[in-house]
Amino acid sequence: IIKEQDTKVPNAAIFTVNKEDHTLGNMIR
């Protein structure tokens, strides 16, 4: 899981997680 630090687009980090693990993404959603 790659965590990108971006204050302008905080969703980018969540998008990366969702791309790596769909189950984890669903839990966050």
mmCIF file of the N, C-alpha and C atoms, coordinates in Angstrom:
data_MODEL
# 
_entry.id   MODEL 
# 
loop_
_atom_site.group_PDB 
_atom_site.id 
_atom_site.type_symbol 
_atom_site.label_atom_id 
_atom_site.label_alt_id 
_atom_site.label_comp_id 
_atom_site.label_asym_id 
_atom_site.label_entity_id 
_atom_site.label_seq_id 
_atom_site.pdbx_PDB_ins_code 
_atom_site.Cartn_x 
_atom_site.Cartn_y 
_atom_site.Cartn_z 
_atom_site.occupancy 
_atom_site.B_iso_or_equiv 
_atom_site.pdbx_formal_charge 
_atom_site.auth_seq_id 
_atom_site.auth_comp_id 
_atom_site.auth_asym_id 
_atom_site.auth_atom_id 
_atom_site.pdbx_PDB_model_num 
ATOM 1  N N  . ILE A 1 1  ? 0.848   -1.198 0.000  1.00 0.00 ? 1  ILE A N  1 
ATOM 2  C CA . ILE A 1 1  ? 0.000   0.000  0.000  1.00 0.00 ? 1  ILE A CA 1 
ATOM 3  C C  . ILE A 1 1  ? 0.882   1.245  0.000  1.00 0.00 ? 1  ILE A C  1 
ATOM 4  N N  . ILE A 1 2  ? 0.680   2.100  -0.989 1.00 0.00 ? 2  ILE A N  1 
ATOM 5  C CA . ILE A 1 2  ? 1.482   3.326  -1.071 1.00 0.00 ? 2  ILE A CA 1 
ATOM 6  C C  . ILE A 1 2  ? 0.643   4.506  -0.591 1.00 0.00 ? 2  ILE A C  1 
ATOM 7  N N  . LYS A 1 3  ? 1.166   5.218  0.410  1.00 0.00 ? 3  LYS A N  1 
ATOM 8  C CA . LYS A 1 3  ? 0.424   6.372  0.938  1.00 0.00 ? 3  LYS A CA 1 
ATOM 9  C C  . LYS A 1 3  ? 1.034   7.646  0.400  1.00 0.00 ? 3  LYS A C  1 
ATOM 10 N N  . GLU A 1 4  ? 0.279   8.369  -0.386 1.00 0.00 ? 4  GLU A N  1 
ATOM 11 C CA . GLU A 1 4  ? 0.803   9.619  -0.948 1.00 0.00 ? 4  GLU A CA 1 
ATOM 12 C C  . GLU A 1 4  ? 0.355   10.797 -0.097 1.00 0.00 ? 4  GLU A C  1 
ATOM 13 N N  . GLN A 1 5  ? 1.310   11.604 0.337  1.00 0.00 ? 5  GLN A N  1 
ATOM 14 C CA . GLN A 1 5  ? 0.962   12.762 1.156  1.00 0.00 ? 5  GLN A CA 1 
ATOM 15 C C  . GLN A 1 5  ? 0.606   13.931 0.236  1.00 0.00 ? 5  GLN A C  1 
ATOM 16 N N  . ASP A 1 6  ? -0.674  14.269 0.213  1.00 0.00 ? 6  ASP A N  1 
ATOM 17 C CA . ASP A 1 6  ? -1.114  15.383 -0.628 1.00 0.00 ? 6  ASP A CA 1 
ATOM 18 C C  . ASP A 1 6  ? -2.248  16.119 0.077  1.00 0.00 ? 6  ASP A C  1 
ATOM 19 N N  . THR A 1 7  ? -1.956  17.290 0.624  1.00 0.00 ? 7  THR A N  1 
ATOM 20 C CA . THR A 1 7  ? -2.979  18.047 1.351  1.00 0.00 ? 7  THR A CA 1 
ATOM 21 C C  . THR A 1 7  ? -4.070  18.519 0.389  1.00 0.00 ? 7  THR A C  1 
ATOM 22 N N  . LYS A 1 8  ? -3.707  18.782 -0.854 1.00 0.00 ? 8  LYS A N  1 
ATOM 23 C CA . LYS A 1 8  ? -4.689  19.262 -1.835 1.00 0.00 ? 8  LYS A CA 1 
ATOM 24 C C  . LYS A 1 8  ? -5.687  18.161 -2.188 1.00 0.00 ? 8  LYS A C  1 
ATOM 25 N N  . VAL A 1 9  ? -5.184  16.931 -2.300 1.00 0.00 ? 9  VAL A N  1 
ATOM 26 C CA . VAL A 1 9  ? -6.081  15.823 -2.656 1.00 0.00 ? 9  VAL A CA 1 
ATOM 27 C C  . VAL A 1 9  ? -5.921  14.684 -1.659 1.00 0.00 ? 9  VAL A C  1 
ATOM 28 N N  . PRO A 1 10 ? -6.602  14.756 -0.512 1.00 0.00 ? 10 PRO A N  1 
ATOM 29 C CA . PRO A 1 10 ? -6.510  13.700 0.504  1.00 0.00 ? 10 PRO A CA 1 
ATOM 30 C C  . PRO A 1 10 ? -7.135  12.399 0.015  1.00 0.00 ? 10 PRO A C  1 
ATOM 31 N N  . ASN A 1 11 ? -8.036  12.495 -0.950 1.00 0.00 ? 11 ASN A N  1 
ATOM 32 C CA . ASN A 1 11 ? -8.676  11.293 -1.480 1.00 0.00 ? 11 ASN A CA 1 
ATOM 33 C C  . ASN A 1 11 ? -7.682  10.420 -2.240 1.00 0.00 ? 11 ASN A C  1 
ATOM 34 N N  . ALA A 1 12 ? -6.579  10.999 -2.690 1.00 0.00 ? 12 ALA A N  1 
ATOM 35 C CA . ALA A 1 12 ? -5.582  10.244 -3.450 1.00 0.00 ? 12 ALA A CA 1 
ATOM 36 C C  . ALA A 1 12 ? -5.085  9.066  -2.625 1.00 0.00 ? 12 ALA A C  1 
ATOM 37 N N  . ALA A 1 13 ? -4.852  9.279  -1.329 1.00 0.00 ? 13 ALA A N  1 
ATOM 38 C CA . ALA A 1 13 ? -4.358  8.204  -0.465 1.00 0.00 ? 13 ALA A CA 1 
ATOM 39 C C  . ALA A 1 13 ? -5.396  7.091  -0.398 1.00 0.00 ? 13 ALA A C  1 
ATOM 40 N N  . ILE A 1 14 ? -6.663  7.470  -0.219 1.00 0.00 ? 14 ILE A N  1 
ATOM 41 C CA . ILE A 1 14 ? -7.728  6.464  -0.135 1.00 0.00 ? 14 ILE A CA 1 
ATOM 42 C C  . ILE A 1 14 ? -7.840  5.729  -1.465 1.00 0.00 ? 14 ILE A C  1 
ATOM 43 N N  . PHE A 1 15 ? -7.721  6.446  -2.570 1.00 0.00 ? 15 PHE A N  1 
ATOM 44 C CA . PHE A 1 15 ? -7.818  5.830  -3.887 1.00 0.00 ? 15 PHE A CA 1 
ATOM 45 C C  . PHE A 1 15 ? -6.722  4.786  -4.071 1.00 0.00 ? 15 PHE A C  1 
ATOM 46 N N  . THR A 1 16 ? -5.510  5.110  -3.602 1.00 0.00 ? 16 THR A N  1 
ATOM 47 C CA . THR A 1 16 ? -4.397  4.166  -3.720 1.00 0.00 ? 16 THR A CA 1 
ATOM 48 C C  . THR A 1 16 ? -4.693  2.909  -2.922 1.00 0.00 ? 16 THR A C  1 
ATOM 49 N N  . VAL A 1 17 ? -5.222  3.077  -1.708 1.00 0.00 ? 17 VAL A N  1 
ATOM 50 C CA . VAL A 1 17 ? -5.543  1.919  -0.864 1.00 0.00 ? 17 VAL A CA 1 
ATOM 51 C C  . VAL A 1 17 ? -6.615  1.078  -1.542 1.00 0.00 ? 17 VAL A C  1 
ATOM 52 N N  . ASN A 1 18 ? -7.642  1.729  -2.059 1.00 0.00 ? 18 ASN A N  1 
ATOM 53 C CA . ASN A 1 18 ? -8.735  1.014  -2.716 1.00 0.00 ? 18 ASN A CA 1 
ATOM 54 C C  . ASN A 1 18 ? -8.207  0.236  -3.915 1.00 0.00 ? 18 ASN A C  1 
ATOM 55 N N  . LYS A 1 19 ? -7.267  0.813  -4.627 1.00 0.00 ? 19 LYS A N  1 
ATOM 56 C CA . LYS A 1 19 ? -6.705  0.154  -5.804 1.00 0.00 ? 19 LYS A CA 1 
ATOM 57 C C  . LYS A 1 19 ? -5.925  -1.093 -5.384 1.00 0.00 ? 19 LYS A C  1 
ATOM 58 N N  . GLU A 1 20 ? -5.228  -1.008 -4.245 1.00 0.00 ? 20 GLU A N  1 
ATOM 59 C CA . GLU A 1 20 ? -4.425  -2.145 -3.774 1.00 0.00 ? 20 GLU A CA 1 
ATOM 60 C C  . GLU A 1 20 ? -5.321  -3.210 -3.154 1.00 0.00 ? 20 GLU A C  1 
ATOM 61 N N  . ASP A 1 21 ? -6.256  -2.786 -2.312 1.00 0.00 ? 21 ASP A N  1 
ATOM 62 C CA . ASP A 1 21 ? -7.113  -3.739 -1.608 1.00 0.00 ? 21 ASP A CA 1 
ATOM 63 C C  . ASP A 1 21 ? -8.555  -3.241 -1.655 1.00 0.00 ? 21 ASP A C  1 
ATOM 64 N N  . HIS A 1 22 ? -9.408  -3.939 -2.399 1.00 0.00 ? 22 HIS A N  1 
ATOM 65 C CA . HIS A 1 22 ? -10.792 -3.493 -2.536 1.00 0.00 ? 22 HIS A CA 1 
ATOM 66 C C  . HIS A 1 22 ? -11.546 -3.653 -1.220 1.00 0.00 ? 22 HIS A C  1 
ATOM 67 N N  . THR A 1 23 ? -11.241 -4.718 -0.473 1.00 0.00 ? 23 THR A N  1 
ATOM 68 C CA . THR A 1 23 ? -11.947 -4.945 0.792  1.00 0.00 ? 23 THR A CA 1 
ATOM 69 C C  . THR A 1 23 ? -11.663 -3.810 1.758  1.00 0.00 ? 23 THR A C  1 
ATOM 70 N N  . LEU A 1 24 ? -10.414 -3.389 1.852  1.00 0.00 ? 24 LEU A N  1 
ATOM 71 C CA . LEU A 1 24 ? -10.053 -2.289 2.757  1.00 0.00 ? 24 LEU A CA 1 
ATOM 72 C C  . LEU A 1 24 ? -10.745 -1.011 2.301  1.00 0.00 ? 24 LEU A C  1 
ATOM 73 N N  . GLY A 1 25 ? -10.812 -0.799 1.005  1.00 0.00 ? 25 GLY A N  1 
ATOM 74 C CA . GLY A 1 25 ? -11.457 0.404  0.479  1.00 0.00 ? 25 GLY A CA 1 
ATOM 75 C C  . GLY A 1 25 ? -12.930 0.439  0.860  1.00 0.00 ? 25 GLY A C  1 
ATOM 76 N N  . ASN A 1 26 ? -13.585 -0.726 0.802  1.00 0.00 ? 26 ASN A N  1 
ATOM 77 C CA . ASN A 1 26 ? -15.004 -0.760 1.164  1.00 0.00 ? 26 ASN A CA 1 
ATOM 78 C C  . ASN A 1 26 ? -15.195 -0.412 2.628  1.00 0.00 ? 26 ASN A C  1 
ATOM 79 N N  . MET A 1 27 ? -14.288 -0.871 3.488  1.00 0.00 ? 27 MET A N  1 
ATOM 80 C CA . MET A 1 27 ? -14.402 -0.577 4.922  1.00 0.00 ? 27 MET A CA 1 
ATOM 81 C C  . MET A 1 27 ? -14.291 0.928  5.160  1.00 0.00 ? 27 MET A C  1 
ATOM 82 N N  . ILE A 1 28 ? -13.372 1.582  4.452  1.00 0.00 ? 28 ILE A N  1 
ATOM 83 C CA . ILE A 1 28 ? -13.195 3.027  4.626  1.00 0.00 ? 28 ILE A CA 1 
ATOM 84 C C  . ILE A 1 28 ? -14.437 3.761  4.124  1.00 0.00 ? 28 ILE A C  1 
ATOM 85 N N  . ARG A 1 29 ? -14.980 3.276  3.016  1.00 0.00 ? 29 ARG A N  1 
ATOM 86 C CA . ARG A 1 29 ? -16.167 3.908  2.447  1.00 0.00 ? 29 ARG A CA 1 
ATOM 87 C C  . ARG A 1 29 ? -17.330 3.673  3.374  1.00 0.00 ? 29 ARG A C  1 
# 
